[in-house]
Amino acid sequence: MQKIDLLNGGYVGFVEAWGSDERIIEAARMSTGKGFEGWEKDEKLLAYLYNNKHSTPFEMAGMVIEVKAPIFVFREWHRHRTQSYNEMSARYIPLPDENYIPSIERLMLGANTATSNKQAQGNGQVLTPEDAQVWLDCIIESYQTAQSVYETGIALGIPKELARLPVPVARYSRMRASANLRNWLAFLTLRTATAAQWEIRQYADAVGQLIAENFPHTWALFEKEQAHG
Ligand SMILES: Cc1cc2nc3c(=O)[nH]c(=O)nc-3n(C[C@H](O)[C@H](O)[C@H](O)COP(=O)(O)OP(=O)(O)OC[C@H]3O[C@@H](n4cnc5c(N)ncnc54)[C@H](O)[C@@H]3O)c2cc1C
């Protein structure tokens, strides 16, 4: 599987794509009975469909990906109801002891500095790299404690579905996600924006890379739209 590595242990993997830019044109041309007539002519039609929100032809293509991300990223991701998901289950298998550890650089970026999202900021105190490192040491210790309580529970015979209670939202999980192209682009509009949390933005950018590879003509229209707001 083609994988794009993200954070300190996550990835977006390409499973498969269906349809193509050409199939989108073919679907739109069902109205007149003509098919794809070549990009020289049909580039204009694709742009017309896209810019005028004739959306259903863009539902004739799509992509399935595999994602390994921290649980808190999945919480944001799963709000997107038009994707289909299957995720590994901590009820049935113990979750591997892998947790997201942000880099010092990431911590120093702050929250959504490109926007005025005050809610997401800290308490106003200026964070130093030294304090960031102290805090990182603390969370690594707390992950170790949580893992020890988790493993003790499993060893004692506590059901896995309850033994997982101390597992942090930083724990990596895995899922497959499928959506049609229209809905992938809606996801990317929201999750590549600077208002989105940095972590999910890394994943959204990787999804965008795969969309660009598989649907280059539609991707060019999406990029143009994003650039012009
Ligand atoms: C920067 C950011 C901050 C956020 N902050 C919060 C927060 O603080 N709290 C919080 O709870 N959520 C938050 N969210 C999540 C947000 O409210 C949406 O749930 C999420 O972005 C999914 O968007 P969506 O509903 O458009 O996507 P999807 O569920 O994929 O839906 C796609 C489109 O389908 C249509 N649709 C789907 N279901 C329905 C329906 N039931 N009724 C009508 N139309 C429907 C809509 O047109 C929708 O735009 C945040 C999202 C972002 C990007």
The ligand as an SDF file (V2000), in Angstrom:
LIG
                    3D

 53 58  0  0  0  0  0  0  0  0999 V2000
  -12.5600   24.2070   12.3760 C   0  0  0  0  0  0  0  0  0  0  0  0
  -13.6810   23.3470   12.8780 C   0  0  0  0  0  0  0  0  0  0  0  0
  -14.1160   23.4830   14.1830 C   0  0  0  0  0  0  0  0  0  0  0  0
  -15.1610   22.6800   14.6620 C   0  0  0  0  0  0  0  0  0  0  0  0
  -15.5670   22.8110   15.9610 N   0  0  0  0  0  0  0  0  0  0  0  0
  -16.5670   22.0470   16.4390 C   0  0  0  0  0  0  0  0  0  0  0  0
  -17.0040   22.1540   17.7960 C   0  0  0  0  0  0  0  0  0  0  0  0
  -16.4900   22.9420   18.5680 O   0  0  0  0  0  0  0  0  0  0  0  0
  -18.0000   21.3400   18.2220 N   0  0  0  0  0  0  0  0  0  0  0  0
  -18.6190   20.4450   17.3810 C   0  0  0  0  0  0  0  0  0  0  0  0
  -19.5270   19.7410   17.8160 O   0  0  0  0  0  0  0  0  0  0  0  0
  -18.2280   20.3200   16.0960 N   0  0  0  0  0  0  0  0  0  0  0  0
  -17.2260   21.0800   15.6000 C   0  0  0  0  0  0  0  0  0  0  0  0
  -16.8250   20.9270   14.2960 N   0  0  0  0  0  0  0  0  0  0  0  0
  -17.4560   19.9020   13.4620 C   0  0  0  0  0  0  0  0  0  0  0  0
  -18.4750   20.5290   12.4820 C   0  0  0  0  0  0  0  0  0  0  0  0
  -19.5630   21.1130   13.1840 O   0  0  0  0  0  0  0  0  0  0  0  0
  -19.0180   19.4510   11.5280 C   0  0  0  0  0  0  0  0  0  0  0  0
  -19.6900   18.4630   12.2930 O   0  0  0  0  0  0  0  0  0  0  0  0
  -17.9270   18.7650   10.7340 C   0  0  0  0  0  0  0  0  0  0  0  0
  -17.0420   19.7080   10.1850 O   0  0  0  0  0  0  0  0  0  0  0  0
  -18.5500   17.9350    9.6220 C   0  0  0  0  0  0  0  0  0  0  0  0
  -19.0520   18.8170    8.6450 O   0  0  0  0  0  0  0  0  0  0  0  0
  -20.3100   18.4570    7.7490 P   0  0  0  0  0  0  0  0  0  0  0  0
  -21.5250   18.2630    8.6000 O   0  0  0  0  0  0  0  0  0  0  0  0
  -20.3820   19.5110    6.6850 O   0  0  0  0  0  0  0  0  0  0  0  0
  -19.8340   17.0750    7.0860 O   0  0  0  0  0  0  0  0  0  0  0  0
  -20.6680   15.7930    6.6890 P   0  0  0  0  0  0  0  0  0  0  0  0
  -21.2830   15.1710    7.8860 O   0  0  0  0  0  0  0  0  0  0  0  0
  -19.7410   14.9290    5.8660 O   0  0  0  0  0  0  0  0  0  0  0  0
  -21.8070   16.3320    5.7760 O   0  0  0  0  0  0  0  0  0  0  0  0
  -21.5270   16.8520    4.4630 C   0  0  0  0  0  0  0  0  0  0  0  0
  -22.7060   17.6800    4.0310 C   0  0  0  0  0  0  0  0  0  0  0  0
  -23.8520   16.8230    3.9210 O   0  0  0  0  0  0  0  0  0  0  0  0
  -25.0140   17.5290    4.3610 C   0  0  0  0  0  0  0  0  0  0  0  0
  -25.5600   16.8350    5.5340 N   0  0  0  0  0  0  0  0  0  0  0  0
  -25.0590   15.7280    6.1370 C   0  0  0  0  0  0  0  0  0  0  0  0
  -25.8410   15.3520    7.1530 N   0  0  0  0  0  0  0  0  0  0  0  0
  -26.8580   16.2440    7.1990 C   0  0  0  0  0  0  0  0  0  0  0  0
  -27.9890   16.4070    8.0410 C   0  0  0  0  0  0  0  0  0  0  0  0
  -28.2510   15.5760    9.0450 N   0  0  0  0  0  0  0  0  0  0  0  0
  -28.8160   17.4270    7.8000 N   0  0  0  0  0  0  0  0  0  0  0  0
  -28.5880   18.2940    6.7870 C   0  0  0  0  0  0  0  0  0  0  0  0
  -27.5220   18.2200    5.9530 N   0  0  0  0  0  0  0  0  0  0  0  0
  -26.6820   17.1990    6.1580 C   0  0  0  0  0  0  0  0  0  0  0  0
  -24.5700   18.9400    4.7070 C   0  0  0  0  0  0  0  0  0  0  0  0
  -24.6980   19.7440    3.5570 O   0  0  0  0  0  0  0  0  0  0  0  0
  -23.1040   18.7640    5.0250 C   0  0  0  0  0  0  0  0  0  0  0  0
  -22.3290   19.9420    4.8680 O   0  0  0  0  0  0  0  0  0  0  0  0
  -15.7850   21.7250   13.8030 C   0  0  0  0  0  0  0  0  0  0  0  0
  -15.3430   21.6060   12.4860 C   0  0  0  0  0  0  0  0  0  0  0  0
  -14.3080   22.3950   12.0130 C   0  0  0  0  0  0  0  0  0  0  0  0
  -13.8450   22.2100   10.5820 C   0  0  0  0  0  0  0  0  0  0  0  0
  1  2  1  0
  2  3  1  0
  2 52  2  0
  3  4  2  0
  4  5  1  0
  4 50  1  0
  5  6  2  0
  6  7  1  0
  6 13  1  0
  7  8  2  0
  7  9  1  0
  9 10  1  0
 10 11  2  0
 10 12  1  0
 12 13  2  0
 13 14  1  0
 14 15  1  0
 14 50  1  0
 15 16  1  0
 16 17  1  0
 16 18  1  0
 18 19  1  0
 18 20  1  0
 20 21  1  0
 20 22  1  0
 22 23  1  0
 23 24  1  0
 24 25  2  0
 24 26  1  0
 24 27  1  0
 27 28  1  0
 28 29  2  0
 28 30  1  0
 28 31  1  0
 31 32  1  0
 32 33  1  0
 33 34  1  0
 33 48  1  0
 34 35  1  0
 35 36  1  0
 35 46  1  0
 36 37  1  0
 36 45  1  0
 37 38  2  0
 38 39  1  0
 39 40  1  0
 39 45  2  0
 40 41  1  0
 40 42  2  0
 42 43  1  0
 43 44  2  0
 44 45  1  0
 46 47  1  0
 46 48  1  0
 48 49  1  0
 50 51  2  0
 51 52  1  0
 52 53  1  0
M  END
$$$$
